[in-house]
């Protein structure tokens, strides 16, 4: 699904998204990914919601955004608050939504000039829970 302009000068806009990944700056990402407002898009080393740890959110906090948009996969799921401690202790906002909504919200905030990071979870079929969408 095409979202908005493919490029926002100097920013990492999400051009397309789907259940199997996203396209950022012409590059397809088919696994979990961290999309910062600027800089390098990087793999997020988590392949299942149940495998999320505090270290995954520490990786996001190290980017020093004002806000993190967490895309929890095909459906909305909230992580345990203790896992968000690296963000909350630095007063970094965090919003959770399904990954499709996270992509759309990220692009809106990016267009507003916000320092935002999208942390998008794409579970592999082998690690997806039976009730996951």
C-alpha positions in Angstrom: 0.0 0.0 0.0 1.4 3.4 -1.0 1.3 5.8 1.9 2.8 9.2 0.9 5.6 10.7 -1.0 8.4 8.2 -1.5 10.9 10.8 -0.1 10.9 13.5 2.4 14.3 15.3 1.9 16.8 14.0 4.4 14.3 11.8 6.2 13.4 8.1 6.2 9.8 8.0 4.9 8.0 4.7 4.7 7.0 4.4 1.0 5.0 1.2 1.3 4.0 -1.4 3.8 2.3 -4.8 4.0 2.2 -7.8 6.2 5.6 -9.0 5.0 7.6 -5.8 5.3 8.2 -2.2 4.4 10.0 -0.2 1.8 12.1 2.8 3.0 14.2 4.9 0.6 13.8 2.2 -2.1 15.0 -0.6 0.2 12.7 -3.4 1.1 12.9 -4.7 4.7 11.1 -8.1 5.3 12.1 -8.6 8.9 11.6 -6.5 12.0 13.2 -3.1 11.4 14.0 0.2 13.2 13.2 3.3 11.0 14.7 6.5 12.5 13.6 9.9 11.3 17.1 10.3 9.8 20.2 8.2 9.6 20.5 4.5 8.9 17.5 2.1 8.8 18.5 -1.0 10.7 17.4 -4.5 11.4 15.7 -4.9 14.8 16.9 -8.3 16.1 13.5 -9.7 17.2 11.3 -12.1 15.3 8.5 -12.7 17.7 6.4 -10.5 20.1 7.0 -13.0 22.9 10.8 -12.6 22.4 10.9 -8.8 23.1 13.2 -7.7 25.9 14.3 -4.5 27.6 17.4 -4.6 25.4 15.3 -4.2 22.3 13.9 -1.0 23.7 17.3 0.2 24.9 18.4 0.0 21.3 15.6 2.5 20.5 16.4 4.8 23.4 20.0 5.0 22.2 18.7 6.8 19.1 17.4 9.7 21.4 14.1 10.3 19.6 11.3 12.4 21.1 8.8 9.6 20.3 8.9 5.8 19.4 6.0 4.3 17.5 6.0 0.6 18.2 4.3 -1.5 15.5 3.3 -4.7 17.3 2.6 -6.8 14.2 -0.6 -7.7 12.5 -2.7 -6.8 15.6 -2.4 -4.5 18.5 -0.5 -6.0 21.5 1.0 -4.1 24.4 4.4 -5.0 25.9 4.9 -5.3 29.6 5.7 -1.8 31.0 9.0 -3.0 32.5 10.3 -3.6 29.0 9.8 0.1 28.2 11.9 1.3 31.1 14.8 2.4 28.8 12.4 4.8 27.0 10.4 6.0 29.9 13.5 6.7 32.1 14.7 9.1 29.4 11.3 10.7 29.0 10.9 9.3 25.4 7.3 8.9 24.5 6.1 5.6 23.2 2.9 4.7 21.4 1.9 1.1 20.5 -0.3 0.2 17.5 -0.5 -2.5 14.9 2.3 -2.3 12.4 0.2 -0.9 9.5 -1.1 1.9 11.7 2.4 2.5 13.0 3.7 3.0 9.5 1.0 5.6 8.7 1.5 7.4 12.0 5.3 7.5 11.7 5.0 9.2 8.3 2.6 11.8 9.6 4.9 12.7 12.5 7.9 12.6 10.1 6.2 15.1 7.8 5.6 17.4 10.9 9.4 17.4 11.4 9.3 15.3 14.6 12.3 13.2 15.7 10.4 9.9 15.6 11.5 6.3 15.4 9.3 3.4 14.1 10.1 0.0 15.6 8.2 -2.4 13.4 7.7 -6.0 14.3 7.4 -8.5 11.5 7.1 -12.0 12.9 8.4 -14.9 10.9 5.8 -17.7 10.3 7.9 -20.1 12.5 7.7 -17.8 15.5 4.2 -16.3 15.1 1.8 -17.4 17.8 -1.2 -19.4 16.7 -3.6 -16.6 17.5 -1.5 -13.9 15.8 -2.8 -12.1 12.8 
